[in-house]
Amino acid sequence: MKSRNLALHAGLLVLTFITVTFAGVQWLNKDPFELGSFTLGLTYGLLVIAFLTAHEMGHYIAARIHGVETTLPYFIPFPPFFGFMPFGTLGAVIRLRSELRDRKTLFDVGSAGPISGFIVCIFVLFWGMTHLPSIEYLYNVHPEYRGMAQLPSEGLTFGKPLLYKLMELLAAPSSAFLPPMNEVYHYPFLCVGWFGAFVTALNLLPIGQLDGGHIAYAMFGSRSHHLSQLVLVVLMLLGTAGILPLLGVQFAYGWAGWLMWSVVLALLLRNKRFRHPPIEDVQELGTTRECIGWFCALIFILSFTIVPVSP
């Protein structure tokens, strides 16, 4: 690989590490521009990089095993200061330099990323749940809470995916203080675990050339296009439902962000490059890969949240 390309990958990695660390500092209600505060975001920053690296290297290793030429991951930094993407990154991608010529290769490359990232999410959430600090930690972030009879319920609130609920049930000590979901982003392990689950769910949407689109096409062939259309309709309905409270209609099951995602994905599907190219290979995937495919569907169910964020 050319040194110029290596420098680009390394530079994007460093920039992304800086922006996600800034985001970690902001989640703690500290000023990221204060030099002494930078170290406060290191745990969050390292965990985000670990998740993104696991996801993309899953794709990379699977591609190399099958002899598919691919780039190293391109990390995408995004300063968290504008509020649009407070996590400090837009993720990471790899670019395939040769075609996926058979269903098994398509399936393996598509599924390896989400599975790898999901495993990291499990470990991160497990550690976060088994090492929950006392409520004093939250008081240090929000000193104004110390004298309150109960914690405020308003503010930015994350929705609970099933994975998060299971980890609460199975890993959190019964005597531990479980932070409410409008405060969970102050806890690096819990926040990154949630973020990883959300990103995994987005990638597993069975649409176009998303990871879920690769898996669905490998399993169902051209029939997966019907599944893509159905998922888009569901996202549009959930997005429309999320707008209803803005119109004075109280409805708890929806998020306006899904409408944005559905429109973006629908527009991308109009581009032939995003549509899944046909693969003529008719070889069966085999029982093992079929089971892994349904396991990926389970990962999607565990990671998906109808209302990921509410103001």
Buried (B, 14 or more C-beta within 10 A) or exposed (E): EEEEEEEBBEEBBEBBBBBBBBBBBBBBEBEBEEEEBBEBBBBBBBBBBBBBBBBBBBBBBBBEEBEBEBBBBBBBBBBBBEEEBBBBBBBBBBEBEEEBBBBBBBBBBBBBBBBBBBBBBBBBBBBBBBEBEEBEEBBBBBEEBEEEEEEEEEEBBBBBBBBBEBBBEEBBEEEBEEBBBBBBBBBBBBBBBBBBBBBBBBBBBBBBBBBBBBBBBBBBBEEBBEBBEEBBEEBBBBBBBBBBBEEEEEEEEBBBBBBEBBBEBBEBBEEEEBBBEEBEBEEEBEEEBBEBBEBBBEBBEBBBBBBBBBE
